[in-house]
Amino acid sequence: MSARKSFDGYEKNGNEKETWTVGKVLRAMSGSECPPFIERLVSDVQDWMLSALGTDEGLASEEFGFGFSDRRGGDPDALFTRLEWLEKHADVLPGPNAPSGHEDVAVLCLGPYDFDEGMRMAVDYAALFGREHCRRVWMISDSWVVGEVMRYVQHFTALASNGVEVRFLLVTPWGWTEIPVAVETGNRKNLHWNPRAREDQDSLRQRHSDDSNSK
């Protein structure tokens, strides 16, 4: 048994439809399912990452520890341009525009030097600036620094006790997973890896190859 439903504005084009099964509906009701706009956000971040990787063919191996910062060709302005649609569904931090008061906020902490800043921004916004309306914080990151996370576990626990849920999504160009934070050990099942479709990676590499050959 399944039902079909179209999410206009969520998908990459208006022709795409998503199939909802009974299991998926139940997961959505339980709060464990990511909404379509978050899945699209992850996909856009992955596209941006792959674009950055596509410009790094001549990068020295010792520089690969700098993540997707400006040094690696990950232009933040290019990412924000991709995410203009997201402001209809969630506040974006950091972002070019002021938050408008959505219940969801997406905090982008991409690059190892932005990790602590992203954690602090999430706590400050949920606890202070958005406390009247913020209900879910989506941390979108390309790294996981356990020491930094431990510094904020009590903050996240306090937010949860006040009705604000923190969801941490670790994103790579080839897949992503959710890492539970501020929950008791064993409360969630094993981490589920969501692989990026092979054809998406191959098509982007082909576009970069075509662009390089045309120069």
Secondary structure, DSSP 4 states (H G I P E B T S, - for coil): -EEEE--TTTSSSTT--EEEEHHHHHHHHHT-SPPHHHHHHHHHHHHHHHHHHHT-TT--GGGGGGTTSGGGT--HHHHHHHTGGGGGTSEEES-SS-----SEEEEEE-SGGGHHHHHHHHHHIIIIITTTT--EEEEEES---HHHHHHHHHHHHHHHHTT-EEEEEEEETTEEEEE--SS-TTSS-S---EEPPHHHHHHHHHHHHHHHHH-
